[in-house]
Amino acid sequence: MRVATWNINSIRARADRAVAWLERTGTDVLALQETKCANAQFPYSVFEAAGYEVAHVGSSQWNGVAIASRVGLADVATHFAGQPSFGDPDPVVEARALGATCGGVRVWSLYVPHGRALDNPHYAYKLHWLDQLKEAADTWVDPFLGDPDAQIALVGDWNVIPLDTDVWDVTAFEGQTHVTPPERDAFAAFADVGFTEVTRQFVPAEGAYTYWDYQQLAFPKNKGLRIDFAWTSAALTARVTGVTIDREERKGKGASDHVPVVLELAD
């Protein structure tokens, strides 16, 4: 089975491109982030015509996550237990997490908060969000609260740069989000509850980026970031046979600023 994650940066602008990529690559499950639309605006029919069921949660032109699957789509959850809310004076649980069981694998499409700036409330929200996700993930594989044999994939845009080599120039992020020790610690903490970040295992190379800004010729100059990852539970990690970062999808007219990251799973 082939499972992928892709921050599509507006699904309405790139639905045809996403479906063409699915058909070309034979991908079975695609987790999408930053769909930037309400549920009623999602182009379901384009995916359904290609044989994919779709679950989506979104509320506006911001955020939004989806899962498209041709191997089943069951037990859909539009947030994880304890997912923090954000906003003042009316906090809401943002459309940043969507879970579904696809072909026996529990897939979570995740769009981790950006953080904005170190002195911004969004930064504390980001750290709390990651911590609560870790706590939820822990219960899913806990021998008493969950299922230690559960096959779970936490995939998406994590908005964290775990290593200095995951950015073209780490000094460009001095005093900014994504590279701070608390963010990196929160990201690494998923290993403490039994998950493995498998993209690093199969694509350890420096400069293997997943995002390039649209400005200042960032892509031709390879001024990128590696911020799209996949944490898998022990039972699923044993099935991962390969990972690909599809850099080619950053090319051409109308490309997203992120590219797909693809996991190959043994039957």
VEXDREN-2710 file (C-alpha; in Angstrom, 1 decimal):
% VEXDREN-2710
k/r/px/py/pz
1/MET/0.0/0.0/0.0
2/ARG/1.2/3.5/-0.8
3/VAL/0.4/6.4/1.7
4/ALA/1.3/10.0/1.0
5/THR/1.1/13.4/2.6
6/TRP/1.0/16.7/0.8
7/ASN/0.4/20.3/1.9
8/ILE/-1.6/21.2/-1.2
9/ASN/-1.9/25.0/-0.4
10/SER/-5.5/25.3/-1.7
11/ILE/-7.2/22.3/-3.0
12/ARG/-9.6/24.2/-5.2
13/ALA/-6.7/25.6/-7.1
14/ARG/-4.9/22.2/-7.4
15/ALA/-7.6/19.5/-7.3
16/ASP/-6.9/18.3/-10.9
17/ARG/-3.2/18.3/-10.3
18/ALA/-3.6/16.3/-7.1
19/VAL/-5.8/13.7/-8.8
20/ALA/-3.5/13.4/-11.8
21/TRP/-0.6/12.8/-9.3
22/LEU/-2.7/10.1/-7.5
23/GLU/-3.4/8.3/-10.8
24/ARG/0.1/8.6/-12.1
25/THR/1.8/7.3/-8.9
26/GLY/-0.8/4.7/-7.9
27/THR/-1.1/6.2/-4.4
28/ASP/-3.8/4.5/-2.3
29/VAL/-4.2/7.1/0.5
30/LEU/-3.4/10.8/0.4
31/ALA/-3.4/13.1/3.4
32/LEU/-3.8/16.7/2.4
33/GLN/-3.2/19.8/4.5
34/GLU/-4.0/23.5/4.0
35/THR/-7.0/22.8/1.8
36/LYS/-8.2/26.4/2.5
37/CYS/-11.9/25.8/2.1
38/ALA/-15.1/25.0/3.9
39/ASN/-16.5/21.4/3.7
40/ALA/-19.1/22.5/1.2
41/GLN/-16.4/24.0/-1.1
42/PHE/-14.2/20.9/-1.3
43/PRO/-14.1/19.4/-4.8
44/TYR/-15.2/15.9/-3.8
45/SER/-16.5/14.9/-7.2
46/VAL/-13.0/15.2/-8.8
47/PHE/-11.6/12.6/-6.4
48/GLU/-14.7/10.4/-6.4
49/ALA/-14.6/10.2/-10.2
50/ALA/-11.1/8.8/-9.9
51/GLY/-12.2/6.2/-7.4
52/TYR/-11.3/7.9/-4.1
53/GLU/-13.5/8.5/-1.0
54/VAL/-12.8/11.7/0.7
55/ALA/-13.1/13.0/4.3
56/HIS/-12.5/16.7/4.9
57/VAL/-12.7/19.2/7.7
58/GLY/-12.4/22.9/7.0
59/SER/-14.2/26.1/7.8
60/SER/-12.7/29.0/5.9
61/GLN/-9.8/30.1/3.6
62/TRP/-7.4/29.0/6.4
63/ASN/-6.1/25.6/7.5
64/GLY/-8.2/22.6/6.4
65/VAL/-7.2/18.9/6.2
66/ALA/-8.4/16.0/4.2
67/ILE/-7.8/12.3/3.5
68/ALA/-8.5/10.7/0.1
69/SER/-8.5/6.9/0.0
70/ARG/-9.3/4.1/-2.5
71/VAL/-8.8/1.4/0.1
72/GLY/-11.6/2.3/2.4
73/LEU/-12.4/5.3/4.7
74/ALA/-13.9/4.5/8.1
75/ASP/-14.2/5.9/11.6
76/VAL/-13.5/9.5/10.6
77/ALA/-12.5/11.8/13.4
78/THR/-12.3/15.6/12.9
79/HIS/-10.0/16.2/15.8
80/PHE/-8.0/14.2/18.3
81/ALA/-8.8/14.0/22.0
82/GLY/-7.6/17.0/23.9
83/GLN/-6.9/19.0/20.7
84/PRO/-6.4/22.6/21.9
85/SER/-8.5/25.5/20.7
86/PHE/-7.2/28.9/19.7
87/GLY/-8.6/32.4/19.4
88/ASP/-9.7/35.4/21.5
89/PRO/-12.4/36.1/22.6
90/ASP/-14.0/33.0/21.0
91/PRO/-11.6/30.1/20.9
92/VAL/-12.3/27.4/18.4
93/VAL/-10.8/24.0/17.6
94/GLU/-9.2/24.7/14.2
95/ALA/-9.4/22.4/11.2
96/ARG/-5.9/21.0/11.7
97/ALA/-6.3/17.2/12.3
98/LEU/-8.3/14.5/10.6
99/GLY/-8.2/10.8/11.3
100/ALA/-9.6/7.9/9.3
101/THR/-8.9/4.1/9.0
102/CYS/-7.8/3.3/5.4
103/GLY/-7.0/-0.3/4.4
104/GLY/-6.4/-1.2/8.1
105/VAL/-4.1/1.8/8.8
106/ARG/-5.2/4.6/11.0
107/VAL/-4.1/7.7/9.1
108/TRP/-4.0/11.2/10.7
109/SER/-3.6/14.2/8.4
110/LEU/-2.0/16.9/10.5
111/TYR/-1.4/20.6/9.9
112/VAL/0.6/21.7/13.0
113/PRO/0.2/25.4/14.0
114/HIS/2.9/27.7/12.6
115/GLY/3.7/29.6/15.8
116/ARG/4.1/33.0/14.0
117/ALA/6.6/34.5/16.4
118/LEU/8.3/33.6/19.7
119/ASP/6.3/36.3/21.5
120/ASN/3.0/35.5/19.9
121/PRO/0.3/33.5/21.7
122/HIS/0.3/31.2/18.6
123/TYR/3.8/29.9/19.6
124/ALA/2.6/28.7/23.0
125/TYR/-0.5/27.2/21.3
126/LYS/1.8/25.3/18.9
127/LEU/3.8/23.7/21.7
128/HIS/0.6/22.8/23.6
129/TRP/-1.0/21.4/20.4
130/LEU/2.0/19.2/19.8
131/ASP/2.1/18.0/23.4
132/GLN/-1.6/17.2/23.3
133/LEU/-1.2/15.2/20.1
134/LYS/1.6/13.3/21.7
135/GLU/-0.5/12.5/24.7
136/ALA/-3.3/11.3/22.4
137/ALA/-0.9/9.2/20.4
138/ASP/0.4/7.6/23.6
139/THR/-3.1/6.5/24.5
140/TRP/-3.7/5.0/21.1
141/VAL/-0.8/2.5/21.5
142/ASP/-0.9/2.1/25.3
143/PRO/-1.4/-1.6/26.4
144/PHE/-4.1/-0.6/28.8
145/LEU/-5.8/2.4/27.1
146/GLY/-5.3/1.5/23.4
147/ASP/-3.8/-1.1/21.1
148/PRO/0.0/-1.6/21.1
149/ASP/-0.4/-3.4/17.7
150/ALA/-2.3/-0.6/16.1
151/GLN/-1.0/0.6/12.8
152/ILE/-1.0/4.4/13.0
153/ALA/0.5/7.0/10.7
154/LEU/0.8/10.6/11.9
155/VAL/1.6/12.5/8.7
156/GLY/1.5/16.1/7.5
157/ASP/3.1/19.5/7.7
158/TRP/4.7/19.7/11.1
159/ASN/6.0/23.2/10.8
160/VAL/9.2/22.2/12.7
161/ILE/12.7/22.0/11.3
162/PRO/14.2/19.2/13.5
163/LEU/17.8/19.6/12.4
164/ASP/20.0/22.5/11.3
165/THR/20.6/20.6/8.0
166/ASP/16.8/20.6/7.3
167/VAL/17.0/24.2/6.2
168/TRP/19.2/25.8/3.5
169/ASP/20.6/28.3/6.1
170/VAL/19.7/27.9/9.8
171/THR/21.0/31.4/10.6
172/ALA/18.1/32.8/8.5
173/PHE/15.8/31.5/11.2
174/GLU/17.6/33.0/14.2
175/GLY/15.1/34.3/16.7
176/GLN/12.2/32.8/14.7
177/THR/9.9/29.8/15.1
178/HIS/10.5/26.3/13.7
179/VAL/14.0/25.9/15.0
180/THR/13.7/26.6/18.7
181/PRO/14.7/23.9/21.2
182/PRO/11.1/23.7/22.7
183/GLU/9.7/23.0/19.2
184/ARG/12.3/20.5/18.3
185/ASP/11.9/18.7/21.7
186/ALA/8.1/18.6/21.2
187/PHE/8.6/17.0/17.8
188/ALA/11.2/14.5/19.0
189/ALA/8.9/13.5/22.0
190/PHE/6.8/11.3/19.7
191/ALA/9.7/8.8/19.9
192/ASP/9.2/8.6/23.7
193/VAL/5.7/7.1/23.2
194/GLY/6.8/4.5/20.7
195/PHE/6.6/6.2/17.3
196/THR/9.3/6.4/14.6
197/GLU/9.9/9.2/12.2
198/VAL/10.4/7.0/9.1
199/THR/11.1/9.6/6.4
200/ARG/14.5/10.2/8.1
201/GLN/15.3/6.5/8.0
202/PHE/14.9/6.2/4.3
203/VAL/15.8/9.7/3.2
204/PRO/18.7/10.8/5.5
205/ALA/20.4/13.1/3.0
206/GLU/21.0/16.7/3.8
207/GLY/19.1/19.1/1.6
208/ALA/16.2/16.7/1.0
209/TYR/13.6/19.5/1.4
210/THR/9.8/19.3/1.2
211/TYR/9.0/23.0/1.0
212/TRP/10.3/26.0/-1.0
213/ASP/8.9/29.5/-0.7
214/TYR/7.4/31.1/-3.9
215/GLN/9.6/34.2/-3.4
216/GLN/13.2/35.1/-4.5
217/LEU/13.6/32.0/-6.7
218/ALA/13.8/29.8/-3.6
219/PHE/13.1/26.6/-5.5
220/PRO/15.7/27.0/-8.3
221/LYS/18.2/28.0/-5.7
222/ASN/17.2/25.1/-3.5
223/LYS/16.5/27.4/-0.5
224/GLY/14.2/24.9/1.1
225/LEU/12.9/23.4/4.4
226/ARG/12.2/19.9/5.5
227/ILE/9.0/20.2/7.5
228/ASP/6.7/17.4/6.2
229/PHE/7.2/14.1/8.1
230/ALA/5.6/10.8/9.0
231/TRP/5.6/9.3/12.5
232/THR/4.5/5.7/12.5
233/SER/3.6/3.3/15.4
234/ALA/5.8/0.3/16.0
235/ALA/3.4/-2.1/14.2
236/LEU/3.3/0.1/11.1
237/THR/7.0/1.0/11.1
238/ALA/7.7/-2.7/10.6
239/ARG/5.8/-2.5/7.3
240/VAL/7.5/0.6/5.8
241/THR/9.8/-0.4/3.0
242/GLY/10.6/3.0/1.5
243/VAL/10.0/6.7/1.5
244/THR/10.1/9.1/-1.4
245/ILE/10.1/12.9/-1.5
246/ASP/8.6/13.8/-4.8
247/ARG/10.6/16.9/-5.6
248/GLU/9.3/17.0/-9.2
249/GLU/5.9/18.1/-8.0
250/ARG/7.4/21.5/-7.1
251/LYS/8.0/22.2/-10.8
252/GLY/5.6/23.6/-13.4
253/LYS/2.8/26.0/-13.4
254/GLY/0.5/26.0/-10.4
255/ALA/2.6/23.9/-8.1
256/SER/2.1/23.9/-4.4
257/ASP/5.0/25.2/-2.3
258/HIS/5.2/21.8/-0.6
259/VAL/5.7/18.4/-2.3
260/PRO/4.3/14.9/-1.6
261/VAL/6.1/12.6/0.8
262/VAL/5.3/9.0/0.0
263/LEU/5.5/5.9/2.2
264/GLU/5.6/2.4/0.8
265/LEU/4.0/-0.3/3.0
266/ALA/4.5/-4.0/2.6
267/ASP/1.3/-6.0/2.5
END
